[in-house]
C-alpha cells in the first residue's frame, strides 16, 4: 500500500517490488483563440475598492503569470492572481477587453 502526499506523489510504500514512475504532466495552455475569458468588476469585501477580475484561463502556471504581468503593464496598475483569477486594481474592463481581443483571446464582459 502506498501513501500519497497532497500533490499526488508517493512518499512511502510497504511493497518492496513497487517502483515509482514519475510522469511530467504539465498542463498545456490552450491557444488564445480557444480561451473563454470573462472580465468582471467587483468591489465586494474590498472596503469599497474596485477590482477588475479575469477568469476562465486554461493553461500552465507560467502562461497564467505571463498574462497577468502583461495585463498589469497594459493597465499601468497593480494586481495579483488568486484561485485561478487575475485581479487588477481599478476599473479597467474596457482596456483589458480590448487588449485581450487584440491578442486573439475570446473574451467578454460578465456580471453587471
QUIZI-V302895 format. One record per backbone hydrogen bond with DSSP energy under -0.5 kcal/mol. NH is the residue of the N-H (numbers start at 0). CO is the residue of the C=O. If there is no record, write none. Layout:
<<NH	CO> <NH	CO>>
//
This chain:
<<2	11> <4	8> <7	4> <10	2> <11	2> <13	0> <15	13> <17	14> <21	19> <24	22> <25	23> <29	57> <33	30> <34	30> <34	31> <35	55> <36	34> <36	105> <37	54> <38	107> <39	37> <39	52> <41	50> <45	42> <47	42> <48	45> <50	41> <51	87> <52	39> <53	85> <54	37> <54	52> <58	56> <63	59> <64	60> <65	61> <66	62> <67	63> <68	64> <69	65> <70	66> <71	67> <72	68> <73	69> <74	70> <75	71> <76	71> <79	86> <81	84> <84	81> <85	53> <86	79> <86	84> <87	51> <87	85> <88	77> <89	49> <91	89> <95	91> <96	92> <97	93> <98	94> <99	95> <100	96> <101	97> <102	98> <103	100> <104	99> <105	31> <105	34> <106	104> <107	36> <109	38>>
//
